[in-house]
Amino acid sequence: MKKIVFFIWFILLGTMGLAQIQEVPKSMSLGVNNALVLDLPGVRESFVEKLWKKYIKPVGGKTKRNRSEWFTDDGKLAGIGGSNTIDVYMSIEELGPDLAMIVWFDLGGAFLNSEEHENRYVEAEKYLMRFALFVAKEKTQLQLEEKEKEMSKLESLIKRLERDNERYHRDIEVAKEKIRLSEANIETNVVEQEETRKLMELQLQTIEKVRSKLAALN
């Protein structure tokens, strides 16, 4: 039997889409038993497993990998198990880019189902929907941290670009000063060339006089 119980929308910075719970018999280590299936869009299996262990820890018991499932032994969930402890089994199925988290609640002699345990089943729905919200918040937090890292990189980049800009301006000022000095040196050089040419003309005249004197002596 498959029963769609209810839907809830999470709009947390676009991290989660439609969170849906279905009640359906599913195969597990103890055979085929009634389970609650929670759709978790856009998350990885390792991420969900990590959060599940953290989320279910307060119920007590010991959570460990048991064959193909995560098994929590003798947990205390008053709304679901009453005064008795319960065993909780969880496994994950990949659905393309999304995941289906399958949870079995063993009440001791019977697995939780909506027909026999109506009130407890509603509490189980709430428990899983709170987990879906927990996943959404954690995913959003990771996205926020990633965006903050990207922002930090951009801030570092703009600071480097600003330093480069200042250096380029300094280089321009240094180059301008070199150009100014070179222009001044050119003017000085032109004057010195003219003076040197005049000295060369005088020297040439002197040489001609000496040559004429030498020719007269011959």
C-alpha positions, 0 to 999 in steps of 0.5 A: 500500500502506498499513501502520500501523507503530506507535502511541505515546501522548504524555500531556504535560499533555494536549497531544498525543493519539495519534501515528500513522505510516503508510506510503503512496504520496503525490503530491509534486513528483517524482511519486507516491512512498512516504512516511511520514505522521505524524498531529499532533493539535491543532497549526497548520501554521505551528507545525509548519513552524517546528519542522520547520526547527529539528528538521531543521537538524542534518542539514545541507543547506539547507532551503527551500520547494520548490513545495508542499513543504519540501525539505532538500537533501543531509542527513546522517542516518546511520541512514537514509542511511548514509554517503550524503546524502539529500534530505528532502521534507515537506508538511502536510495539514490534517485538521480540527483536526489535521494530517498531516505527510508526509515523503519520504526520497529515498535517491538512486535510490529513496524509503525504504520498509519492504520494501526498506529495513527497518532504515532505515525503522525509523530513519525512524520513530524520527526522526519519532516524536522529532519528534512528541515535540518538537512535544508538548514545544514545544506544552506549553511554549507552554501553560505560558507561556500559563498562567504569563501568566494566573497573572501577570495574576491575581497583578496582579489580586489585588494591585490588589484588596488595595490597593482593599480597604485603600483602602476600609478607610481610607475607612471609617475617615475616614468614621467619624471624620467621623461622630464629629466630626459627632455631636460638632458636633451636640451642641455645636450643640444646646447653642448653640441652647438658649443662643441661644434664651435670649439671644433671650428676654432680648433680647425682654424688653429690647425690650418694656421699651424699647417700653413706655418709648417708649409712656410718653413719647408 
